[in-house]
Amino acid sequence: MSPDREEIVSIVIPTYNESRNIETLLRRLDRSLKTIPYEAIIVDDNSPDGTAHRAERLSPQLPVKVMMRSGKLGLASAVLAGLGAARGDVLGFMDADLSHPPEILPELLAAIRDQGADIAVASRLVKGGGVSDGWPQHRKLNSYVATLLARPLTRVKDSMSGCFMFKREVIECIDLVPRGYKIGLEILVKGKYQDVVEVPFLFDNRANGASKLTLGVQMEYLVQVLHLYADRLTGILRKENNRV
């Protein structure tokens, strides 16, 4: 993590072919955080549709920083790259497809700065949360199965959320592996924290463009979950050996 910490909020947004959504997202994000010092860090995987260029055009008006990568290297590694460049004392990330409303961000921040939470999660699975009628049934089934697989690893109900905010200390000196696409789950399993707050929101279907949830991405998630279980088991065995 960057040593140049400031009392601002850093929001990392990984992108690939989100040119039709990125300006709307950034303007809504700015209106939502207009009274809060923040930076938006776009980490683009060399989108052929010009996503990075559209975001850069807004940088004279908005606190936007664009990081262009050489190719499609994956969502988790994009988030970690953005977190590595972040200056904030509070960090966060969200998808660029407008399925998570940026208007939820002040509530997540309030959970951390006012309520003392270490992590705040935009959650579909607590009272007041849910999904829109337009979300395809097969996506709902995929999300349910993925959440079920991760349930023994964390007490957070919506561990598959794509919108998190957390104190910088949660991930300091933690070995986060850019594997799979659910970096939030990795943080929940490996991070240093006590209190988590889940803030309800209504998940919507992406505004424009195609879903990135391919079969290959789903297989990567299975590998990620297996590694997290192995890490958890290794930790338990290490503690047991230390007691002997």
C-alpha positions as CSV (number, residue, x, y, z in Angstrom):
1,M,0.0,0.0,0.0
2,S,1.1,3.6,-0.7
3,P,2.7,5.3,2.3
4,D,1.2,8.6,1.3
5,R,-2.0,8.2,3.3
6,E,-4.6,11.0,3.3
7,E,-7.9,11.5,5.0
8,I,-9.8,10.9,1.8
9,V,-11.8,8.0,0.3
10,S,-10.3,6.1,-2.5
11,I,-12.7,4.2,-4.8
12,V,-11.2,1.7,-7.2
13,I,-13.2,0.9,-10.3
14,P,-11.9,-2.0,-12.5
15,T,-13.0,-1.7,-16.1
16,Y,-13.1,-3.6,-19.4
17,N,-15.3,-2.3,-22.2
18,E,-17.4,-0.1,-20.0
19,S,-17.3,3.1,-22.2
20,R,-21.1,3.3,-22.2
21,N,-21.3,3.3,-18.5
22,I,-18.2,5.0,-17.2
23,E,-19.2,8.7,-17.5
24,T,-22.6,8.1,-15.9
25,L,-21.0,6.2,-13.1
26,L,-18.4,8.8,-12.4
27,R,-20.8,11.7,-12.5
28,R,-23.2,9.9,-10.2
29,L,-20.3,9.0,-7.9
30,D,-19.2,12.6,-7.8
31,R,-22.7,13.8,-6.9
32,S,-23.0,11.2,-4.2
33,L,-19.6,12.1,-2.6
34,K,-19.7,15.9,-3.4
35,T,-19.1,16.9,0.3
36,I,-16.5,14.2,0.9
37,P,-12.8,14.4,-0.3
38,Y,-12.3,11.4,-2.6
39,E,-10.5,10.0,-5.5
40,A,-11.8,7.6,-8.2
41,I,-9.1,5.2,-9.6
42,I,-10.1,3.6,-12.9
43,V,-8.0,0.5,-13.6
44,D,-8.6,-0.4,-17.2
45,D,-7.5,-3.6,-18.9
46,N,-6.8,-1.9,-22.3
47,S,-10.4,-1.8,-23.3
48,P,-10.8,-1.7,-27.1
49,D,-14.0,0.4,-26.7
50,G,-12.1,3.4,-25.4
51,T,-13.2,3.2,-21.7
52,A,-10.0,4.7,-20.4
53,H,-10.1,7.6,-22.8
54,R,-13.6,8.5,-21.8
55,A,-12.6,8.4,-18.1
56,E,-9.5,10.5,-18.7
57,R,-11.6,13.2,-20.5
58,L,-13.4,13.8,-17.1
59,S,-10.2,14.2,-15.1
60,P,-10.1,18.0,-15.5
61,Q,-13.6,18.1,-13.9
62,L,-13.6,15.3,-11.5
63,P,-10.9,13.7,-9.1
64,V,-10.4,10.8,-11.5
65,K,-7.1,8.9,-12.0
66,V,-6.8,6.4,-14.8
67,M,-4.4,3.4,-14.8
68,M,-4.1,1.7,-18.1
69,R,-2.9,-1.9,-18.1
70,S,-1.4,-3.9,-21.0
71,G,-4.2,-6.4,-21.4
72,K,-7.1,-8.2,-19.9
73,L,-5.4,-9.3,-16.7
74,G,-8.5,-9.8,-14.5
75,L,-10.7,-8.0,-12.1
76,A,-9.0,-9.1,-8.8
77,S,-5.6,-8.0,-10.0
78,A,-7.1,-4.7,-11.3
79,V,-8.6,-4.0,-7.9
80,L,-5.3,-4.7,-6.1
81,A,-3.4,-2.5,-8.6
82,G,-5.8,0.3,-7.8
83,L,-5.5,-0.2,-4.1
84,G,-1.8,-0.1,-4.4
85,A,-2.0,3.4,-5.9
86,A,-4.7,4.7,-3.5
87,R,-4.0,7.5,-1.1
88,G,-7.0,7.3,1.1
89,D,-7.4,6.2,4.7
90,V,-10.6,4.6,3.7
91,L,-10.5,2.3,0.6
92,G,-13.2,0.8,-1.5
93,F,-14.1,-0.7,-4.8
94,M,-17.1,-1.2,-7.0
95,D,-18.0,-2.5,-10.4
96,A,-18.5,-0.2,-13.4
97,D,-21.7,-1.7,-14.8
98,L,-24.0,0.4,-12.6
99,S,-25.5,-2.7,-11.0
100,H,-24.3,-1.2,-7.6
101,P,-25.7,2.4,-7.3
102,P,-22.9,4.8,-6.3
103,E,-25.5,6.5,-4.1
104,I,-24.8,3.8,-1.6
105,L,-21.2,4.9,-1.0
106,P,-22.0,7.6,1.6
107,E,-23.9,5.0,3.6
108,L,-20.9,2.7,3.5
109,L,-18.6,5.5,4.6
110,A,-20.9,6.4,7.4
111,A,-20.8,2.8,8.7
112,I,-17.0,3.1,8.9
113,R,-16.5,6.7,10.1
114,D,-19.6,7.1,12.2
115,Q,-20.4,3.6,13.4
116,G,-16.8,2.3,13.8
117,A,-17.1,-0.6,11.4
118,D,-13.9,-1.9,9.8
119,I,-15.6,-3.1,6.7
120,A,-18.9,-2.0,5.1
121,V,-20.5,-4.2,2.4
122,A,-23.3,-3.2,0.0
123,S,-25.6,-6.1,0.6
124,R,-28.5,-7.7,-1.2
125,L,-29.1,-10.2,1.5
126,V,-29.9,-8.2,4.6
127,K,-33.3,-6.6,5.4
128,G,-34.1,-3.9,2.9
129,G,-31.8,-5.3,0.2
130,G,-32.6,-7.4,-2.9
131,V,-32.3,-7.7,-6.6
132,S,-34.3,-6.1,-9.4
133,D,-36.8,-8.0,-11.4
134,G,-34.7,-7.6,-14.5
135,W,-31.8,-9.7,-13.2
136,P,-31.7,-13.0,-15.2
137,Q,-32.7,-16.2,-13.3
138,H,-29.5,-18.0,-14.2
139,R,-27.4,-15.1,-12.7
140,K,-29.5,-15.4,-9.5
141,L,-28.7,-19.1,-9.4
142,N,-25.0,-18.5,-10.0
143,S,-24.9,-16.0,-7.2
144,Y,-26.8,-18.2,-4.8
145,V,-24.4,-21.2,-5.4
146,A,-21.3,-19.0,-5.1
147,T,-22.5,-17.5,-1.9
148,L,-23.4,-21.0,-0.5
149,L,-19.8,-22.2,-1.3
150,A,-18.3,-19.3,0.6
151,R,-20.6,-19.4,3.6
152,P,-18.3,-21.4,5.9
153,L,-15.5,-18.9,5.2
154,T,-17.3,-15.7,6.5
155,R,-20.2,-14.6,8.5
156,V,-21.0,-11.9,6.0
157,K,-24.3,-12.7,4.2
158,D,-23.5,-11.1,0.9
159,S,-19.9,-12.1,0.4
160,M,-20.4,-12.0,-3.4
161,S,-21.0,-8.2,-3.3
162,G,-19.0,-6.2,-5.8
163,C,-19.1,-3.0,-3.7
164,F,-17.0,-2.8,-0.5
165,M,-15.5,-0.1,1.6
166,F,-12.9,-0.6,4.4
167,K,-10.3,0.9,6.6
168,R,-6.8,0.8,5.1
169,E,-5.6,-1.2,8.1
170,V,-7.8,-4.1,7.1
171,I,-5.4,-5.1,4.3
172,E,-2.1,-3.8,5.5
173,C,0.6,-6.6,5.6
174,I,-1.9,-9.1,4.2
175,D,-1.1,-11.4,1.3
176,L,-4.0,-10.9,-1.0
177,V,-3.8,-13.1,-4.1
178,P,-5.3,-11.7,-7.3
179,R,-7.1,-15.0,-8.1
180,G,-10.7,-15.2,-9.3
181,Y,-13.0,-12.2,-9.5
182,K,-14.3,-11.9,-5.9
183,I,-11.5,-10.0,-4.3
184,G,-14.0,-8.9,-1.6
185,L,-14.2,-12.5,-0.4
186,E,-10.4,-12.7,-0.2
187,I,-10.4,-9.6,2.0
188,L,-13.2,-11.0,4.2
189,V,-11.2,-14.2,4.8
190,K,-7.7,-12.8,5.2
191,G,-8.2,-9.2,6.3
192,K,-7.6,-7.8,9.8
193,Y,-10.9,-6.6,11.2
194,Q,-13.5,-7.0,13.9
195,D,-16.7,-5.3,12.9
196,V,-18.5,-5.6,9.5
197,V,-21.7,-3.8,8.6
198,E,-23.9,-4.8,5.7
199,V,-25.8,-1.9,4.2
200,P,-28.9,-2.9,2.2
201,F,-29.2,-1.9,-1.5
202,L,-31.2,-3.0,-4.6
203,F,-29.0,-4.8,-7.1
204,D,-29.9,-3.9,-10.7
205,N,-29.0,-5.6,-14.0
206,R,-26.1,-3.9,-15.8
207,A,-27.0,-0.8,-17.6
208,N,-25.1,-1.4,-20.9
209,G,-22.7,-3.9,-22.3
210,A,-22.3,-7.6,-21.8
211,S,-21.7,-9.6,-18.6
212,K,-18.1,-10.7,-18.0
213,L,-19.3,-13.8,-16.1
214,T,-18.0,-16.5,-18.4
215,L,-17.6,-20.2,-17.6
216,G,-13.8,-19.5,-17.3
217,V,-14.4,-16.8,-14.7
218,Q,-16.7,-19.2,-12.7
219,M,-14.0,-21.8,-12.7
220,E,-11.5,-19.3,-11.5
221,Y,-13.9,-18.6,-8.6
222,L,-14.0,-22.3,-7.7
223,V,-10.2,-22.4,-7.6
224,Q,-10.2,-19.2,-5.5
225,V,-12.6,-20.8,-2.9
226,L,-10.6,-24.0,-2.7
227,H,-7.4,-22.0,-2.0
228,L,-9.2,-20.0,0.7
229,Y,-10.4,-23.2,2.3
230,A,-6.8,-24.6,2.1
231,D,-5.5,-21.4,3.7
232,R,-8.0,-21.6,6.5
233,L,-7.2,-25.2,7.2
234,T,-3.5,-24.4,7.2
235,G,-4.0,-21.7,9.7
236,I,-6.0,-24.0,12.0
237,L,-3.4,-26.7,11.8
238,R,-0.6,-24.2,12.6
239,K,-2.5,-23.0,15.7
240,E,-3.0,-26.6,16.9
241,N,0.7,-27.3,16.4
242,N,1.7,-24.2,18.4
243,R,-0.4,-25.5,21.3
244,V,1.4,-28.8,21.4
